[in-house]
Amino acid sequence: MSESPNVAPDFDPTRRTVTKAMLATAAMPLLGSFTGHAAAGGSSTIRLGMIGYGIRGKNLLDQFLRAPGVRFVGLAEVCPARRETAMKRISDDRRGEFCKAYVDGFDMMANADLDAVVVTTPDHAHAVNAIEACRRGLHVYCEKPLSRTIEEGRAIADAAAGSKVAFQVGSQQRSEFGRHFVRAAELVRNGSIGRIERVFIGVGDAPIDCELPAEPLPDDMTGDDWDRWLGPAANRDFNAILCPVGMHGHYPQWRKYREFAGGGLADMGAHHFDIAQWALRRDASGPSRIIPPEDPSATRGLRLIYDDGIELIHDGSVDCRFEGDAGWIEAGRGYLRASDPAILETEVAAEHQLPRPADHITDWFDAIGESRPTIAPAEAGHRTATICQLAAIGYELGTPLTWDPGTERFTGEQATAANACRTRPGRDTWTGHPGHAESNTDDA
C-alpha cells in the first residue's frame, strides 16, 4: 500500500512554537478540550503512533507489530523513502489497516486517534516530541539517550511527571539481555561485594562539533523536509552522514556531533551509565564532581564522583564493572562474572530485589494498563542522560567541575562556562513550519 493518499496535509504553524518557555513550562497541561486516556478508553487495544523511522525505528516497529493488543494508527517520518518503507511494513500487518502517514510528529499527535507514541527520532528531536505527547496525555516510549541536553532532559522529566502518563525510556538493559544487568544491580544493592568504591563504564568517545560540508538534497527530499529534520537544532546544510539517503541499514553518524547528540559517550553510555545509576540507587540524583583526565587530548579516564566518594569512571573495555571492598562484578550483554563465582549465587534480600518484566515493551504496556511507573521512567532516563552530558562537558572544557544534582546547575569558578553547556545552540523560535525559524545562540 502506498502511503501517498494518506499523508496528512501540512499543519498550521500557529499550532506550536518550540521555545525555552515551552521547556520551562513542560509540565503544564495542554489547553483545550483534550483529555488524555489510557488504552483505547479502557479497552485492551493500544492505538499507537511512531515518530521517526530509521534503523532503530525499524527494529522497534517489528517488535511492536509482534506485541498483542497493538493497532498502529499513525507513522510520522520526514524522509519520504523511509516513510514509504515503514507504511508498507505496517500495511503488511492486519493491525495497520487504519494507519496514516504523516510528515511530522506534531501533526500526527494533533490528528490521529492515539493512546501512545513511540519516539525514535534523532536525539535532538526527542524533547519537542516527548513533551508534546505528555501535554496531550499520550503514553510515551522514547529511545535513549532521553535528551540531547540537560535542559531538555529536565523539561521532559517534568512533563512526564505532570502528565502522569506511562513513560518508558528505551534503556532495555534493565529488563533484557539475559538478566545479567538486573542481577548485577541486585548484588550491588545487596552488598554482595561490600562497599562500592568504583564503577568502570566502557563506552565510546565524547561528541565533537559538526563540520560536515554541504551536499545536495536527495531527489525525494525537499528543503521543507530537511528543515523538519533539523527541527529545533541550529540551521545547517544537508549532509547524508547526518540523514542517510533513502532507507538505510546502519546507525547514522549524527550521533557523533554535539549539535544533535552526545557521541558514543551518550549512545552506549545511556545504557551502561544507566545500570550504574540503577545499581547505586541514584535514579533521582547524580554525582557532584567531574574530574577530566590530566591529558587534554585523552578520550578516556574522566571521573564522576558522588558525594559519598564512589567514583564512576569512563574507562575500560567492559560494559559495567563494579568494584567493592569485598570483590568485583562485571556485567555485559553477553556475560556476568565476579571475582569469586560464589558471589553470583548470593541470595538477595527481598528489599534489594528488582523487577523482571517479560521484556521492555511488555513492561510499558503493563504500566499503561496498571497505571504504575515503568521500569525506566523519565526521571531516571534524565538523570542517566545527564551523566553522559556531564562527562561530555568535562571533556569539552578540560577542567574540574562541581555539579549540584539538586538544582542541576554547576557551581564554583567554572560555573559560567559550564552552565552555558546545559543547553546547545538551536532554533529557540522554531515553529515546525519550514522556513519560519531563527537560530538563537544567546545562552549557548
Order of alpha helices (4+ residues) and beta strands (2+ residues): alpha-beta-alpha-beta-alpha-beta-alpha-beta-alpha-beta-alpha-beta-alpha-beta-alpha-alpha-alpha-beta-beta-beta-beta-beta-beta-alpha-alpha-beta-beta-alpha
